[in-house]
Amino acid sequence: MINIAFLITCYNRKKKTIKCLDSLFNQKYNRNIKFKVFLVDDKSNDGTNEAIKTLFPLVKIIKGNGNLFWAGGTNLAWKKALKDKKKYDYFILLNDDVFLFNKALNMISQAIQSSNINNKSKKFIISFPTCSKNKKRTTGGISFIDNLFSCKFVPTLVSRKSELIKCDTFNGNCLLVPYDVVKKIGILDKYYRHRFADLDYGFNALTKGVQNFFYNDYIGICELGITKIDKKYKYKEYKEWFYFLKKNTSCWITKYMKFTLSIIIKNIFRID
């Protein structure tokens, strides 16, 4: 039996959060998976908390302070899951705007089996790609080589070469992390509040001997959108960007020096 803890953060997106949870709890999947949802509600005032309690009583709701954002909320959910009486084999970071396909848990089970065959030490992380309604890639694994002269971290396109494809880092919209990896590298860097935390986690894993993969199929729909962030946080966001650059420079130089130089030159004064 595979025990999984799903980690979700939400704030004032009741319809999307309910749709996400509904797609998870109505999965058609192999019964070798048991899961529990740890959801941080960061002081939503749109009725999200009440709706989840009514519709999904099995969800463990954790109250935020209203200032956690995605990274802070995910870390809080992660800490609660690690302290839970039940021990989880895997943790899945799941954005509340991801609508999972009916086969999602079967895909996760299959990906775990494939990874364990090739990596019995469980030192791996798997990103599950998402797409838009018109099947365009929106999130997933990211490779340096594909972004060599780009000013953005763009998800690597799905190919048909193998079930699991190596990547350098990833988006955290739907991300599977084994318990053994958490013991080795910890959870998200607490310095980040919103952006960059998932990209940083992938680089951190890579430098510590963890293999990053992305699954060779779409797990659900996640439309790209602009997250509205308080203006007071904007200054902190710039500081996080420079922290991110500084922290991961050695990894970049080791892998691809040209990519590092282009990313610094093109992005040093802008945040997308």
VENPE-V351055 format. One record per helix or strand. SS is the DSSP state (H for helix, E for strand). FROM is the first residue (numbers start at 0). LEN is the number of residues. If there is no record, write none. Layout:
BEGIN
ss from len
SS FROM LEN
SS FROM LEN
END
This chain:
BEGIN
ss from len
E 1 9
H 13 12
E 32 9
H 47 8
E 59 4
H 68 15
E 89 5
E 98 2
H 103 15
E 123 8
E 136 3
E 140 2
H 144 3
E 163 3
E 168 2
E 173 5
H 178 7
H 196 11
E 210 11
H 230 25
H 256 11
END
